[in-house]
Amino acid sequence: MHNLVATSFLTKLPRLKAAMPEWLPILLGLLVMYVPTFYDLLNGQWATEEHAHGSIIFALGLWLIYRQWPTMMEKSAGKPSAFIGWLILAIALMLYIIGRALQTPIFEVTSFIWILAAILLIKRGGSALRVMWFPLFFMLFMIPLPGTLIIMLTMPMKMAASYVTEHILYWANYPIARNGVVLQIGQYQLLVADACAGLQTLLTLEALGLLYLNVVRHTSFVRNVALAILIIPISFAANVIRVIVLTLIIYYFGDEAGQGFLHGFAGMVLFLSALILILTVDKLLRLTTTAFSTNTNRLIT
């Protein structure tokens, strides 16, 4: 395995060296502009449980760009789209200046994505942007949303997750009751917080599902579209599983366990259950599309 990684790196090394004079000044400029921005986020919003997904999506977005870079360089030998690129760059720089001056992360992070798109248009043209569209789209999930919007959209989701959790555990003969987003199980109360079943968690799971689709790259259009749509209920189901696990942890081990290490374990359960559900649904879709194609071919013949 190590030999394969070393071989892959060595084969790319000449191309990286050749690209250095062209791209190094741009990279240095981006570092000067955005290292303070992402440093503030890593020590601010991204350090909280509600927004911790931002740093993960940022890292995965950079990996996706690196992964697509050779393809982009190969397919973007056409004429650069300089006018559109400079126009987008000017707008992105205005967003950056406003965001930096007002300490508004939503503007700064948005400007980073648009500046990357503008650089691709200026340097390599629209074909480069077509190759890199998914990494740039994927990075949209790391943009910190306004608190008022999060609160407005999160409350119905928390209510729904609390409602489903109550009915499942009541059906399983647990002593549980609900008042809004507060679950009473035995002698303990559990507030379903934003981090447990909020908008940010849903966006994180949506990003995970889209990343899976991009990495797997199914040839079936129907299968891709169906799985992309089903990611939404899958994300909600994973949220419900997390709330159920956390509720049972508190019921059996007490409130301190629910607030400590096992709370983090419930977060791991969230992503594992989402991944398992995505894989399961994808397999069912594969069987369904295969059976449908076989029956269609039989009817035609």
Secondary structure, DSSP 8 states (H G I E B T S, - for coil): -HHHHHHHHHHHHHHHHHHHHHHHHHHHHHHHHHHHHHHHHHTTGGGSTTTTHHHHHHHHHHHHHHHHHHHHHHH--S---HHHHHHHHHHHHHHHHHHHHHT-HHHHHHHHHHHHHHHHHHHH-HHHHHHTHHHHHHHGGGS---HHHHHHHHHHHHHHHHHHHHHHHHHTT--EEEETTEEEETTEEEE--HHHHSHHHHHHHHHHHHHHHHHH--S-HHHHHHHHHHHHHHHHHHHHHHHHHHHHHHHHH-HHHHHTHHHHHHHHHHHHHHHHHHHHHHHHHHHHHHHHHHHHHHHH-
